[in-house]
Amino acid sequence: MGQKLSAKFDDSTASTEALDSDEQRVTRNRSRRLKNCHIKNQYLKLLKGTALAVWCCALRRARMALRRQFGSD
């Protein structure tokens, strides 16, 4: 029962494999962040465009209402 177990561990391949997986993880995270940022930017552009369209429509309606009320000469 008092046997000692010994295992040889090759550091050179394990460290490069760990480094590769870390690099892959960093690359995946970076690409995911860029994709999310792109989606967010597209959404914000759409939101700004929609807000601008609504604002222009409201101004046009207000201008038309003022013309109807006061007449345009």
N, C-alpha and C positions, 0 to 999 in steps of 0.2 A: 504493500500500500504506500510505501514511502518512495515510490518511483518519481523521478524528476522528468518532466516533459520538456524537451527543448525543440524549438522550431527555428529554422533559419528563415530570415526575412530579407528579401532583396530590396533594399531602399531605392536603388536607381530606377527600377521600373515602377514601383509604387508611387514615388514622388512625381514622375512624369504623368502617370495615369491620373493622379489627384490633380495635378496642374491642368491637364487637359479637361477634366470634368469641371474644374473651377472656371477655366476659360470658356467652356461651352455654356456654363450656367450664366456667367457674366454676359456673354454674347446673347443668349436667349433673353435675359432680363433687359438688356439694352434694346434689343429689337422690339420687345413687348412695350417698353416705355415709349419708344419712338412711334410705334403703331398707335398706342393710346393717345399720345400727344397729337398725332396727325388727325385722329378721329375727333379729338376735342377741338382742334383748330377748325376742322371742317364744320363741326356743329356750331361753333361760335360764329363762323362766317355766315352760316345759314341763319342763325339767330339775329345777327346784325342786319342781314339783308331783309329779313322778315320785319324787324323793328322799323327799319327805314321805310319799307313799303307801307306799313301801317301808319307811320307818322305822315308820310306824303299823302296818303288817302285821307287821313283826318284833316290835314291842312286844306286839301282840295275841297272836301265837304264843307269845312268852315267858310272858305272863301265863297263857295257857291251859295251858302246860306246867307252870308252878308250881302252878296249881290242881290239875292231875292228880296231881302229885307229893305235894303237902302236903295236898290236900283243902281245900275251901272250906266253912267253917261260918258 
